[in-house]
Amino acid sequence: MKALKDLLFGVRIDEVAGSTQIQVSSVVLDSRRSEQDSLFVAVAGAQVDGHAFIDKAIELGARSVVCARIPEKLQPGVTYIAVPAPEVALGVIAAHFYDHPSKSVTLVGTTGTNGKTTTSSLLYALYSAMGYVTGLISTIEIRVGEERFPTMNTTPDALTIQRYLAMMRDRGATYCFMEVSSHGIAQHRIEGLVFAGAVFTNLTHDHLDYHHTFAEYRDTKKRLFDGLPAQAWALVNADDKNGLYMAQNTQAKVRTYALKSMADYRAQIVENHFTGLQLQLDGHEFWSPLVGAFNAYNLLAIYATAMQLGSKADEVLPALSQLGHVPGRFQSFRAPNGVTVVVDYAHTPDALENVLATIQAIRTKNEQLITVVGCGGDRDTTKRPIMAALASQGSDRTIFTSDNPRTEDPKTILEAMEAGVPADRTNRYLVIEDRFQAIKTAVAMAAPEDIILIAGKGHETYQEVKGVRTPFDDMAIAQSLLTPNQPTP
């Protein structure tokens, strides 16, 4: 139990109705989780306004409510606290309730358009391999030591983050590596956290359906660095034109990494094959099973982060060289007939361009590259023709298909993609709405030694249509179609 008045310390308050001397048994964001003596925080989300569920929370036992406006009808024995922004208050309250776990666990946040998942996941794997109890908060999953938990958002809500950080602390975790999305920053999900450091990977066209302009998207990312304390560090990609901009106003110690520019940490690609990368990394020869220039950046960011955390190169490099692929990030396999399949989460123009460029740099040009790609529904529509143009120009054959249509008509999405196909490539693509049939067609088209790129969904094991998620795994389907006697998932 915690005293309500202690949980409110540091929260901007407009009005209080009732006593703040009462005790709080739990903090809840979902009214259905309320129990005796809960504090319910009513947040207005994109789909649901928590203020509509205040009475439900009280009915289930909540005795205090944080809200943007105090209801006209007050329930006896309940304390109401009106605040300017409940979503901001939630982070502060959650940090107090769980005794500020980010002050005990070294928390490193990674933000950027591409590379967040790979960088965070491999940092988790690296420090786990070096013997530390480590946590991970990512698009793919949450990890507390070896235990896995599912996640719905790249950056969970503030209450969930604090709960898992507290679990990490209580289980002896030393580090936690966390993806920080622009949505998470904009929606104040990182309020109440104390970051030891933050990493910026890159910034390209994405999420303009939410942020409206590139400048708004960029400046939202920048808020992570603006909020770093003076004792923290900021590690930014100097090869990205937005890298130094991110660190412009930070109090933290700024460090840079790059493949092309002068930087504190540098690497050079020596060899690049489907089997992996050889790098000259900060003066060390280094081999990794990861592939492509974008992974060279990820590996360099991971190495630089480890150095900022005080680890030694002779401990880090051997462990780093043993780390394999992150699910759905340039994940590849070679079929018995010699066809190579690459599955990648590339769902932005820049990510798709990087994956295609990586394949083009490795391939012999004696084989054909067949790309299967779609665009998600209810998301940034402006990137659809751009994605289609890139896929068409970078592939020998292209199949446009459904990604996660969500609530949109797949035909509308595909028509927008077709509009981007260059005139000289109109006889080099197919449109097959059904994603399974699209992959099956690519497999049927592929001759021995050809390459099939399946882009857009990566690690996801579902497809969302009209609000319903059904099982769908690009890699599992491709493997079943290309491997004799393997059942279709």
Rosetta blueprint (number, residue, H / E / L):
1 M L
2 K E
3 A E
4 L H
5 K H
6 D H
7 L H
8 L L
9 F L
10 G L
11 V L
12 R L
13 I L
14 D L
15 E E
16 V E
17 A E
18 G L
19 S L
20 T L
21 Q L
22 I L
23 Q E
24 V E
25 S L
26 S E
27 V E
28 V E
29 L L
30 D L
31 S H
32 R H
33 R H
34 S L
35 E L
36 Q L
37 D L
38 S E
39 L E
40 F E
41 V E
42 A L
43 V L
44 A E
45 G L
46 A L
47 Q L
48 V L
49 D E
50 G H
51 H H
52 A H
53 F H
54 I H
55 D H
56 K H
57 A H
58 I H
59 E H
60 L L
61 G L
62 A L
63 R L
64 S E
65 V E
66 V E
67 C E
68 A L
69 R L
70 I L
71 P L
72 E L
73 K L
74 L L
75 Q L
76 P L
77 G L
78 V L
79 T E
80 Y E
81 I E
82 A E
83 V L
84 P L
85 A L
86 P H
87 E H
88 V H
89 A H
90 L H
91 G H
92 V H
93 I H
94 A H
95 A H
96 H H
97 F H
98 Y L
99 D L
100 H L
101 P H
102 S H
103 K H
104 S L
105 V L
106 T E
107 L E
108 V E
109 G E
110 T E
111 T E
112 G L
113 T L
114 N L
115 G L
116 K H
117 T H
118 T H
119 T H
120 S H
121 S H
122 L H
123 L H
124 Y H
125 A H
126 L H
127 Y H
128 S H
129 A H
130 M L
131 G L
132 Y L
133 V L
134 T E
135 G E
136 L E
137 I E
138 S L
139 T L
140 I L
141 E L
142 I E
143 R E
144 V E
145 G L
146 E L
147 E E
148 R E
149 F E
150 P L
151 T L
152 M L
153 N L
154 T L
155 T L
156 P L
157 D L
158 A H
159 L H
160 T H
161 I H
162 Q H
163 R H
164 Y H
165 L H
166 A H
167 M H
168 M H
169 R H
170 D H
171 R L
172 G L
173 A L
174 T L
175 Y E
176 C E
177 F E
178 M E
179 E E
180 V L
181 S L
182 S H
183 H H
184 G H
185 I H
186 A H
187 Q L
188 H L
189 R L
190 I L
191 E L
192 G L
193 L L
194 V L
195 F L
196 A L
197 G E
198 A E
199 V E
200 F E
201 T L
202 N L
203 L L
204 T L
205 H L
206 D L
207 H L
208 L H
209 D H
210 Y H
211 H H
212 H L
213 T L
214 F H
215 A H
216 E H
217 Y H
218 R H
219 D H
220 T H
221 K H
222 K H
223 R H
224 L H
225 F H
226 D H
227 G L
228 L L
229 P L
230 A L
231 Q L
232 A L
233 W E
234 A E
235 L E
236 V E
237 N E
238 A L
239 D L
240 D L
241 K L
242 N L
243 G H
244 L H
245 Y H
246 M H
247 A L
248 Q L
249 N L
250 T L
251 Q L
252 A L
253 K E
254 V E
255 R E
256 T E
257 Y E
258 A E
259 L L
260 K L
261 S L
262 M L
263 A L
264 D L
265 Y E
266 R E
267 A E
268 Q E
269 I E
270 V E
271 E E
272 N E
273 H E
274 F L
275 T L
276 G E
277 L E
278 Q E
279 L E
280 Q E
281 L E
282 D L
283 G L
284 H E
285 E E
286 F E
287 W E
288 S E
289 P L
290 L L
291 V L
292 G L
293 A H
294 F H
295 N H
296 A H
297 Y H
298 N H
299 L H
300 L H
301 A H
302 I H
303 Y H
304 A H
305 T H
306 A H
307 M H
308 Q H
309 L L
310 G L
311 S L
312 K L
313 A H
314 D H
315 E H
316 V H
317 L H
318 P H
319 A H
320 L H
321 S H
322 Q L
323 L L
324 G L
325 H L
326 V L
327 P L
328 G L
329 R L
330 F L
331 Q E
332 S E
333 F E
334 R E
335 A L
336 P L
337 N L
338 G L
339 V L
340 T E
341 V E
342 V E
343 V E
344 D E
345 Y L
346 A L
347 H L
348 T L
349 P H
350 D H
351 A H
352 L H
353 E H
354 N H
355 V H
356 L H
357 A H
358 T H
359 I H
360 Q H
361 A H
362 I H
363 R L
364 T L
365 K L
366 N L
367 E L
368 Q L
369 L E
370 I E
371 T E
372 V E
373 V E
374 G L
375 C L
376 G L
377 G L
378 D L
379 R L
380 D L
381 T L
382 T L
383 K H
384 R H
385 P H
386 I H
387 M H
388 A H
389 A H
390 L H
391 A H
392 S H
393 Q H
394 G H
395 S L
396 D L
397 R E
398 T E
399 I E
400 F E
401 T L
402 S L
403 D L
404 N L
405 P L
406 R E
407 T L
408 E L
409 D L
410 P H
411 K H
412 T H
413 I H
414 L H
415 E H
416 A H
417 M H
418 E H
419 A L
420 G L
421 V L
422 P L
423 A H
424 D H
425 R H
426 T L
427 N L
428 R L
429 Y E
430 L E
431 V E
432 I L
433 E L
434 D L
435 R H
436 F H
437 Q H
438 A H
439 I H
440 K H
441 T H
442 A H
443 V H
444 A H
445 M H
446 A L
447 A L
448 P L
449 E L
450 D L
451 I E
452 I E
453 L E
454 I E
455 A E
456 G L
457 K L
458 G L
459 H L
460 E L
461 T L
462 Y E
463 Q E
464 E E
465 V E
466 K L
467 G L
468 V E
469 R E
470 T E
471 P E
472 F L
473 D L
474 D H
475 M H
476 A H
477 I H
478 A H
479 Q H
480 S H
481 L H
482 L H
483 T L
484 P L
485 N L
486 Q L
487 P L
488 T L
489 P L
